Amino acid sequence: MKRELYQVAWVLYFIGHIGIMQSLTTFYSLEIQLRKNLTAIFWAGLFFWSSMASQLPTLPLYIRTLTQSFDEIGIIMGSFAIGLLVCRSYLGRLSDRKGRRYTMRIGLMIAAIVPLCYASLPSIPFLIFFRAVHGISIAAFASSYSALVADLAPVEKRGEVIGYMSLVNPLGLAFGPALGGLVQEAWGYQPLFMMASLLAVVGLWLTFQIETEENVNDRQGNATANKPKFWQTFLNPRVRVPSTVLLLVGLSFGTLSAFMPILMQQKNIALNAGLFYMAAALSGFIIRFPVGRLSDTWGRGIFISVGIFFYALSMGIIYFAGHNYEFLLSGIAEGIGSGIVIPAIIALLADRTAPQERGYVFGITWIGFDLGIAIAGPVMGKLIGVMGITNIFAIATGLCLLGILIFATQSNQTVAESLKFAIGKTSDRYAIKSISPVTN
């Protein structure tokens, strides 16, 4: 098995090397002003996700120093999604009116303040509250970041540019958990939270280096004039199906982030959980190079299907895992899954939206992912008491497989068209080039 793992690593390295060369060629083919803006946006995103990810392997263990209840651990970790659920659509519309940079800065300011609150107020009720507030940071930053990149990317290279710019997430998940784990082991939780705050402050400063937003005045005016109802937008199949897929992926990711470090601890796995996230991040980083470019040619559907499959594979490996290398292999599969499905869905939504509605629709669609994270913690925490911590990863595997089934039958206008779209045999019938915007 270890030999096969090395072979997989070499294949990923080869793909990544080719992808880096291609990405540099694409980057330098863009206009100078656009390159400067994308560079500032990229670094702001990298520092934001590094701040958030530095707490992934350590926060569940920090909470466990305060309580031994899996229910309370699940509630605290899941409450992160409350802020996301409550604020996603509002902040998405705010980014359409006020500009993407405005809401990105809101997210970074919250990301800088909340870790200091974790350190200074270590009690269960306060942690639930501040964890919910922390979720607002992603509601503000992530959708605005994706929408700004989609606004600026040339249409003919949209999937490719979105794929490259979405690398901030796996890179942050590579550096953040490893750095957070090392700081926590060397100096404890208080310096860890201070470091997370400082990373967000640097990201906030970088947003002031973004010089312009494309068509911001037109977008503001159109967003003010066009205010569709929430449910009218959410229940539209062009939004509902991607959001449902994200709900099921979010349930799996929420289970992973809340309980995987504890599972490793209970199985006496001599591996820092941060290394799991690093393996996931590195594989996610490498796989995004070819995927973004190929999705412009082959369509988004086949990559969403493959991405969900790798998520299911990762959860299944965790279910059977009993050794260090098996957890690392699961991390690689999870990274490939997220590295494919997340940018593919972002590109899919960009294809299906106009600029004046993009932030709002992005925000609404990602509510599915937020709800999955919110439900995963408390629900899986309850199920642990009934069926054990290992078996919840079997449930997560089944949820991912259900996501593939839903996407393969509901992603286009008919079941037959959906299946063809899911395997890359037909185009997206909901793309805005062929029909009116989602919110009309």
Secondary structure, 3 states (H helix, E strand, C coil): CHHHHHHHHHHHHHHHHHHHHHHHHHHHCCCHHHHHHHHHHHHHHHHHHHHHHCCCCCHHHHHHCCCCCHHHHHHHHHHHHHHHHHHHHHHHHHHHHHCHHHHHHHHHHHHHHHHHHHHHCCCHHHHHHHHHHHHHHHHHHHHHHHHHHHHHCCHHHHHHHHHHHCCHHHHHHHHHHHHHHHHHHHHCHHHHHHHHHHHHHHHHHHHCCCCCCCCHHHHHHHHHHCCCCHHHHHCCHHHHHHHHHHHHHHHHHHHHHHHHHHHHHHCCCCCCHHHHHHHHHHHHHHHHHHHHHHHHHHCCHHHHHHHHHHHHHHHHHHHHCCCHHHHHHHHHHHHHHHHHHHHHHHHHHHHCCCHHHHHHHHHHHCHHHHHHHHHHHHHHHHHHHHHCCCCHHHHHHHHHHHHHHHHHHHCCCCHHHHHHHHCCCCCCCCCCCCCCCCCC
